[in-house]
Amino acid sequence: MNEILLLPAPAEPAPEISSEVAEAIEHVKEALLKIADAFREIIEKIAEALAPAIKAAVEIVRKIWDAIARGLVPKKWWHLYKHAKKRRIRKKYEKRIRERVLAILSEGEA
């Protein structure tokens, strides 16, 4: 099923393209490039317009997560997660908090 089909090479070389056909191909190429540029500009404008909404949504989700997590883990963990001097300690408690919250939430679903 995953075999590659090999076609024999043509016996004769491909005929040369007339100047009219070459010109038409160039026009099509230019038109496609213009369409691609217009599409890129539209996508950039949409991304710019949605950026504030996405940032706000991310901030809301973070606040909800913090509110849930803060009530489910020991105060010491939360304090070290937020205020530890070294990044590895903050990361360690972030992981502990995440695992604890997810374990508690998954138990509630069962």
VMD Tcl script that builds the backbone (N, CA, C; Angstrom):
set m [mol new atoms 330]
animate dup $m
set s [atomselect $m all]
$s set {name element resname resid chain x y z} {
  {N N MET 1 A 0.825 -1.195 0.000}
  {CA C MET 1 A 0.000 0.000 0.000}
  {C C MET 1 A 0.868 1.257 0.000}
  {N N ASN 2 A 2.011 1.181 0.672}
  {CA C ASN 2 A 2.892 2.343 0.749}
  {C C ASN 2 A 3.967 2.316 -0.321}
  {N N GLU 3 A 3.696 1.684 -1.428}
  {CA C GLU 3 A 4.663 1.601 -2.507}
  {C C GLU 3 A 4.670 2.901 -3.306}
  {N N ILE 4 A 5.832 3.227 -3.805}
  {CA C ILE 4 A 5.969 4.420 -4.636}
  {C C ILE 4 A 5.849 3.992 -6.088}
  {N N LEU 5 A 4.995 4.666 -6.806}
  {CA C LEU 5 A 4.790 4.348 -8.214}
  {C C LEU 5 A 5.786 5.150 -9.037}
  {N N LEU 6 A 6.646 4.451 -9.752}
  {CA C LEU 6 A 7.630 5.120 -10.593}
  {C C LEU 6 A 7.155 5.068 -12.040}
  {N N LEU 7 A 7.047 6.222 -12.600}
  {CA C LEU 7 A 6.635 6.308 -14.004}
  {C C LEU 7 A 7.877 6.366 -14.879}
  {N N PRO 8 A 7.827 5.743 -16.059}
  {CA C PRO 8 A 9.003 5.803 -16.944}
  {C C PRO 8 A 9.212 7.227 -17.454}
  {N N ALA 9 A 10.456 7.550 -17.691}
  {CA C ALA 9 A 10.784 8.881 -18.211}
  {C C ALA 9 A 10.232 8.996 -19.624}
  {N N PRO 10 A 9.762 10.180 -20.015}
  {CA C PRO 10 A 9.233 10.336 -21.374}
  {C C PRO 10 A 10.341 10.133 -22.405}
  {N N ALA 11 A 9.985 9.542 -23.503}
  {CA C ALA 11 A 10.963 9.254 -24.560}
  {C C ALA 11 A 11.432 10.539 -25.224}
  {N N GLU 12 A 10.531 11.500 -25.328}
  {CA C GLU 12 A 10.874 12.760 -25.977}
  {C C GLU 12 A 10.933 13.863 -24.929}
  {N N PRO 13 A 11.801 14.847 -25.105}
  {CA C PRO 13 A 11.816 15.965 -24.157}
  {C C PRO 13 A 10.519 16.770 -24.276}
  {N N ALA 14 A 10.166 17.433 -23.203}
  {CA C ALA 14 A 8.939 18.227 -23.194}
  {C C ALA 14 A 9.045 19.340 -24.232}
  {N N PRO 15 A 7.947 19.641 -24.891}
  {CA C PRO 15 A 7.998 20.706 -25.901}
  {C C PRO 15 A 8.245 22.055 -25.219}
  {N N GLU 16 A 8.863 22.941 -25.936}
  {CA C GLU 16 A 9.141 24.264 -25.388}
  {C C GLU 16 A 7.842 25.041 -25.219}
  {N N ILE 17 A 7.835 25.872 -24.213}
  {CA C ILE 17 A 6.651 26.675 -23.916}
  {C C ILE 17 A 6.716 27.939 -24.766}
  {N N SER 18 A 5.613 28.278 -25.376}
  {CA C SER 18 A 5.583 29.489 -26.198}
  {C C SER 18 A 5.659 30.706 -25.288}
  {N N SER 19 A 6.014 31.805 -25.873}
  {CA C SER 19 A 6.152 33.034 -25.090}
  {C C SER 19 A 4.815 33.466 -24.493}
  {N N GLU 20 A 3.732 33.208 -25.189}
  {CA C GLU 20 A 2.410 33.576 -24.680}
  {C C GLU 20 A 2.069 32.774 -23.422}
  {N N VAL 21 A 2.391 31.478 -23.460}
  {CA C VAL 21 A 2.111 30.631 -22.305}
  {C C VAL 21 A 3.011 31.039 -21.138}
  {N N ALA 22 A 4.283 31.325 -21.423}
  {CA C ALA 22 A 5.210 31.752 -20.384}
  {C C ALA 22 A 4.738 33.066 -19.751}
  {N N GLU 23 A 4.224 33.956 -20.578}
  {CA C GLU 23 A 3.707 35.236 -20.080}
  {C C GLU 23 A 2.478 35.013 -19.196}
  {N N ALA 24 A 1.607 34.121 -19.616}
  {CA C ALA 24 A 0.412 33.812 -18.832}
  {C C ALA 24 A 0.801 33.203 -17.487}
  {N N ILE 25 A 1.804 32.342 -17.503}
  {CA C ILE 25 A 2.278 31.740 -16.255}
  {C C ILE 25 A 2.814 32.815 -15.315}
  {N N GLU 26 A 3.554 33.772 -15.864}
  {CA C GLU 26 A 4.084 34.873 -15.050}
  {C C GLU 26 A 2.950 35.695 -14.427}
  {N N HIS 27 A 1.897 35.971 -15.214}
  {CA C HIS 27 A 0.753 36.731 -14.700}
  {C C HIS 27 A 0.060 35.965 -13.571}
  {N N VAL 28 A -0.091 34.664 -13.743}
  {CA C VAL 28 A -0.715 33.839 -12.708}
  {C C VAL 28 A 0.151 33.850 -11.455}
  {N N LYS 29 A 1.469 33.743 -11.652}
  {CA C LYS 29 A 2.396 33.753 -10.518}
  {C C LYS 29 A 2.298 35.075 -9.744}
  {N N GLU 30 A 2.287 36.180 -10.468}
  {CA C GLU 30 A 2.171 37.494 -9.835}
  {C C GLU 30 A 0.841 37.633 -9.092}
  {N N ALA 31 A -0.227 37.146 -9.691}
  {CA C ALA 31 A -1.543 37.220 -9.047}
  {C C ALA 31 A -1.563 36.396 -7.768}
  {N N LEU 32 A -0.976 35.207 -7.805}
  {CA C LEU 32 A -0.927 34.366 -6.606}
  {C C LEU 32 A -0.091 35.014 -5.503}
  {N N LEU 33 A 1.001 35.666 -5.871}
  {CA C LEU 33 A 1.822 36.364 -4.879}
  {C C LEU 33 A 1.046 37.521 -4.248}
  {N N LYS 34 A 0.283 38.250 -5.058}
  {CA C LYS 34 A -0.536 39.340 -4.519}
  {C C LYS 34 A -1.600 38.805 -3.564}
  {N N ILE 35 A -2.221 37.698 -3.936}
  {CA C ILE 35 A -3.234 37.078 -3.068}
  {C C ILE 35 A -2.597 36.642 -1.759}
  {N N ALA 36 A -1.405 36.039 -1.839}
  {CA C ALA 36 A -0.706 35.582 -0.636}
  {C C ALA 36 A -0.367 36.761 0.271}
  {N N ASP 37 A 0.092 37.876 -0.311}
  {CA C ASP 37 A 0.414 39.065 0.486}
  {C C ASP 37 A -0.840 39.630 1.156}
  {N N ALA 38 A -1.932 39.687 0.417}
  {CA C ALA 38 A -3.186 40.194 0.981}
  {C C ALA 38 A -3.665 39.287 2.120}
  {N N PHE 39 A -3.561 37.989 1.919}
  {CA C PHE 39 A -3.975 37.030 2.946}
  {C C PHE 39 A -3.118 37.190 4.201}
  {N N ARG 40 A -1.805 37.362 4.009}
  {CA C ARG 40 A -0.895 37.557 5.145}
  {C C ARG 40 A -1.265 38.828 5.919}
  {N N GLU 41 A -1.560 39.902 5.216}
  {CA C GLU 41 A -1.941 41.154 5.868}
  {C C GLU 41 A -3.241 40.991 6.661}
  {N N ILE 42 A -4.189 40.273 6.099}
  {CA C ILE 42 A -5.461 40.035 6.793}
  {C C ILE 42 A -5.219 39.249 8.073}
  {N N ILE 43 A -4.407 38.219 7.983}
  {CA C ILE 43 A -4.101 37.385 9.156}
  {C C ILE 43 A -3.403 38.223 10.222}
  {N N GLU 44 A -2.464 39.085 9.819}
  {CA C GLU 44 A -1.763 39.947 10.778}
  {C C GLU 44 A -2.741 40.891 11.476}
  {N N LYS 45 A -3.682 41.460 10.726}
  {CA C LYS 45 A -4.661 42.376 11.327}
  {C C LYS 45 A -5.587 41.636 12.289}
  {N N ILE 46 A -5.975 40.429 11.930}
  {CA C ILE 46 A -6.822 39.627 12.824}
  {C C ILE 46 A -6.063 39.303 14.107}
  {N N ALA 47 A -4.790 38.929 13.964}
  {CA C ALA 47 A -3.977 38.609 15.137}
  {C C ALA 47 A -3.820 39.829 16.045}
  {N N GLU 48 A -3.601 40.996 15.448}
  {CA C GLU 48 A -3.490 42.228 16.234}
  {C C GLU 48 A -4.794 42.534 16.972}
  {N N ALA 49 A -5.906 42.311 16.306}
  {CA C ALA 49 A -7.202 42.602 16.914}
  {C C ALA 49 A -7.518 41.628 18.048}
  {N N LEU 50 A -7.109 40.380 17.895}
  {CA C LEU 50 A -7.422 39.373 18.909}
  {C C LEU 50 A -6.427 39.340 20.066}
  {N N ALA 51 A -5.270 39.936 19.914}
  {CA C ALA 51 A -4.230 39.878 20.943}
  {C C ALA 51 A -4.725 40.357 22.317}
  {N N PRO 52 A -5.389 41.500 22.423}
  {CA C PRO 52 A -5.855 41.928 23.752}
  {C C PRO 52 A -6.869 40.960 24.365}
  {N N ALA 53 A -7.744 40.407 23.545}
  {CA C ALA 53 A -8.744 39.465 24.057}
  {C C ALA 53 A -8.074 38.188 24.548}
  {N N ILE 54 A -7.080 37.717 23.818}
  {CA C ILE 54 A -6.366 36.510 24.223}
  {C C ILE 54 A -5.600 36.761 25.516}
  {N N LYS 55 A -4.947 37.917 25.619}
  {CA C LYS 55 A -4.218 38.246 26.854}
  {C C LYS 55 A -5.164 38.315 28.041}
  {N N ALA 56 A -6.328 38.914 27.844}
  {CA C ALA 56 A -7.307 39.006 28.929}
  {C C ALA 56 A -7.799 37.625 29.335}
  {N N ALA 57 A -8.052 36.763 28.357}
  {CA C ALA 57 A -8.510 35.401 28.657}
  {C C ALA 57 A -7.452 34.626 29.426}
  {N N VAL 58 A -6.200 34.777 29.038}
  {CA C VAL 58 A -5.109 34.092 29.738}
  {C C VAL 58 A -5.023 34.583 31.181}
  {N N GLU 59 A -5.147 35.874 31.375}
  {CA C GLU 59 A -5.086 36.435 32.733}
  {C C GLU 59 A -6.243 35.923 33.590}
  {N N ILE 60 A -7.428 35.832 33.022}
  {CA C ILE 60 A -8.588 35.314 33.765}
  {C C ILE 60 A -8.375 33.860 34.159}
  {N N VAL 61 A -7.869 33.062 33.225}
  {CA C VAL 61 A -7.619 31.642 33.522}
  {C C VAL 61 A -6.564 31.511 34.608}
  {N N ARG 62 A -5.524 32.337 34.548}
  {CA C ARG 62 A -4.493 32.305 35.606}
  {C C ARG 62 A -5.085 32.650 36.965}
  {N N LYS 63 A -5.931 33.663 37.008}
  {CA C LYS 63 A -6.537 34.046 38.282}
  {C C LYS 63 A -7.440 32.942 38.824}
  {N N ILE 64 A -8.199 32.304 37.941}
  {CA C ILE 64 A -9.058 31.193 38.372}
  {C C ILE 64 A -8.202 30.043 38.895}
  {N N TRP 65 A -7.140 29.711 38.158}
  {CA C TRP 65 A -6.248 28.629 38.586}
  {C C TRP 65 A -5.641 28.958 39.953}
  {N N ASP 66 A -5.171 30.203 40.129}
  {CA C ASP 66 A -4.587 30.591 41.409}
  {C C ASP 66 A -5.604 30.480 42.535}
  {N N ALA 67 A -6.838 30.905 42.275}
  {CA C ALA 67 A -7.868 30.843 43.307}
  {C C ALA 67 A -8.173 29.397 43.695}
  {N N ILE 68 A -8.241 28.514 42.711}
  {CA C ILE 68 A -8.511 27.101 43.004}
  {C C ILE 68 A -7.330 26.486 43.739}
  {N N ALA 69 A -6.130 26.703 43.204}
  {CA C ALA 69 A -4.935 26.072 43.766}
  {C C ALA 69 A -4.648 26.559 45.173}
  {N N ARG 70 A -4.831 27.845 45.411}
  {CA C ARG 70 A -4.499 28.410 46.720}
  {C C ARG 70 A -5.329 27.780 47.827}
  {N N GLY 71 A -6.549 27.409 47.509}
  {CA C GLY 71 A -7.396 26.801 48.526}
  {C C GLY 71 A -7.154 25.312 48.726}
  {N N LEU 72 A -6.410 24.675 47.842}
  {CA C LEU 72 A -6.236 23.218 47.920}
  {C C LEU 72 A -4.855 22.763 48.385}
  {N N VAL 73 A -3.910 23.670 48.501}
  {CA C VAL 73 A -2.546 23.277 48.881}
  {C C VAL 73 A -2.141 23.984 50.179}
  {N N PRO 74 A -1.134 23.438 50.858}
  {CA C PRO 74 A -0.663 24.098 52.085}
  {C C PRO 74 A -0.144 25.508 51.806}
  {N N LYS 75 A -0.318 26.398 52.787}
  {CA C LYS 75 A 0.106 27.797 52.625}
  {C C LYS 75 A 1.602 27.901 52.367}
  {N N LYS 76 A 2.370 27.022 52.984}
  {CA C LYS 76 A 3.823 27.042 52.797}
  {C C LYS 76 A 4.175 26.801 51.329}
  {N N TRP 77 A 3.524 25.852 50.688}
  {CA C TRP 77 A 3.787 25.566 49.278}
  {C C TRP 77 A 3.504 26.789 48.421}
  {N N TRP 78 A 2.355 27.406 48.707}
  {CA C TRP 78 A 1.962 28.574 47.907}
  {C C TRP 78 A 2.972 29.707 48.074}
  {N N HIS 79 A 3.388 29.924 49.308}
  {CA C HIS 79 A 4.354 30.987 49.582}
  {C C HIS 79 A 5.678 30.712 48.853}
  {N N LEU 80 A 6.167 29.484 48.929}
  {CA C LEU 80 A 7.426 29.154 48.261}
  {C C LEU 80 A 7.285 29.215 46.736}
  {N N TYR 81 A 6.122 28.849 46.233}
  {CA C TYR 81 A 5.863 28.935 44.794}
  {C C TYR 81 A 5.924 30.392 44.321}
  {N N LYS 82 A 5.406 31.292 45.114}
  {CA C LYS 82 A 5.369 32.701 44.716}
  {C C LYS 82 A 6.627 33.481 45.091}
  {N N HIS 83 A 7.301 33.122 46.202}
  {CA C HIS 83 A 8.316 34.018 46.747}
  {C C HIS 83 A 9.699 33.417 46.948}
  {N N ALA 84 A 9.922 32.158 46.582}
  {CA C ALA 84 A 11.251 31.570 46.776}
  {C C ALA 84 A 12.284 32.319 45.947}
  {N N LYS 85 A 13.489 32.406 46.485}
  {CA C LYS 85 A 14.543 33.165 45.828}
  {C C LYS 85 A 15.034 32.482 44.549}
  {N N LYS 86 A 15.199 31.177 44.619}
  {CA C LYS 86 A 15.740 30.456 43.469}
  {C C LYS 86 A 14.621 29.930 42.564}
  {N N ARG 87 A 14.859 29.997 41.287}
  {CA C ARG 87 A 13.879 29.558 40.289}
  {C C ARG 87 A 13.562 28.077 40.436}
  {N N ARG 88 A 14.561 27.250 40.739}
  {CA C ARG 88 A 14.314 25.812 40.837}
  {C C ARG 88 A 13.378 25.468 41.989}
  {N N ILE 89 A 13.439 26.257 43.067}
  {CA C ILE 89 A 12.530 26.026 44.192}
  {C C ILE 89 A 11.116 26.431 43.804}
  {N N ARG 90 A 10.972 27.583 43.138}
  {CA C ARG 90 A 9.644 28.007 42.679}
  {C C ARG 90 A 9.061 26.975 41.720}
  {N N LYS 91 A 9.894 26.463 40.831}
  {CA C LYS 91 A 9.449 25.462 39.865}
  {C C LYS 91 A 9.033 24.168 40.564}
  {N N LYS 92 A 9.795 23.773 41.577}
  {CA C LYS 92 A 9.484 22.550 42.325}
  {C C LYS 92 A 8.109 22.654 42.979}
  {N N TYR 93 A 7.823 23.785 43.610}
  {CA C TYR 93 A 6.527 23.947 44.262}
  {C C TYR 93 A 5.404 24.176 43.262}
  {N N GLU 94 A 5.714 24.786 42.145}
  {CA C GLU 94 A 4.714 24.914 41.079}
  {C C GLU 94 A 4.276 23.522 40.617}
  {N N LYS 95 A 5.244 22.642 40.443}
  {CA C LYS 95 A 4.936 21.277 40.014}
  {C C LYS 95 A 4.121 20.546 41.087}
  {N N ARG 96 A 4.505 20.683 42.345}
  {CA C ARG 96 A 3.760 20.033 43.431}
  {C C ARG 96 A 2.318 20.516 43.479}
  {N N ILE 97 A 2.165 21.824 43.369}
  {CA C ILE 97 A 0.810 22.404 43.414}
  {C C ILE 97 A -0.014 21.889 42.242}
  {N N ARG 98 A 0.552 21.915 41.047}
  {CA C ARG 98 A -0.163 21.455 39.860}
  {C C ARG 98 A -0.589 19.997 40.007}
  {N N GLU 99 A 0.329 19.141 40.473}
  {CA C GLU 99 A 0.011 17.732 40.637}
  {C C GLU 99 A -1.074 17.521 41.684}
  {N N ARG 100 A -1.008 18.253 42.783}
  {CA C ARG 100 A -2.005 18.120 43.849}
  {C C ARG 100 A -3.375 18.560 43.358}
  {N N VAL 101 A -3.442 19.705 42.716}
  {CA C VAL 101 A -4.731 20.228 42.240}
  {C C VAL 101 A -5.335 19.287 41.203}
  {N N LEU 102 A -4.536 18.832 40.269}
  {CA C LEU 102 A -5.059 17.929 39.245}
  {C C LEU 102 A -5.514 16.602 39.855}
  {N N ALA 103 A -4.797 16.118 40.858}
  {CA C ALA 103 A -5.208 14.879 41.521}
  {C C ALA 103 A -6.543 15.068 42.233}
  {N N ILE 104 A -6.696 16.177 42.924}
  {CA C ILE 104 A -7.945 16.462 43.638}
  {C C ILE 104 A -9.102 16.620 42.654}
  {N N LEU 105 A -8.869 17.375 41.579}
  {CA C LEU 105 A -9.928 17.592 40.601}
  {C C LEU 105 A -10.303 16.303 39.872}
  {N N SER 106 A -9.332 15.446 39.600}
  {CA C SER 106 A -9.648 14.199 38.902}
  {C C SER 106 A -10.386 13.231 39.819}
  {N N GLU 107 A -10.140 13.291 41.128}
  {CA C GLU 107 A -10.889 12.441 42.070}
  {C C GLU 107 A -12.353 12.856 42.105}
  {N N GLY 108 A -12.621 14.141 41.992}
  {CA C GLY 108 A -13.990 14.638 42.034}
  {C C GLY 108 A -14.826 14.192 40.840}
  {N N GLU 109 A -14.160 13.943 39.710}
  {CA C GLU 109 A -14.883 13.527 38.500}
  {C C GLU 109 A -15.309 12.070 38.554}
  {N N ALA 110 A -14.559 11.243 39.291}
  {CA C ALA 110 A -14.805 9.801 39.282}
  {C C ALA 110 A -16.057 9.416 39.993}
}
mol reanalyze $m
mol bondsrecalc $m
mol representation Tube
mol addrep $m
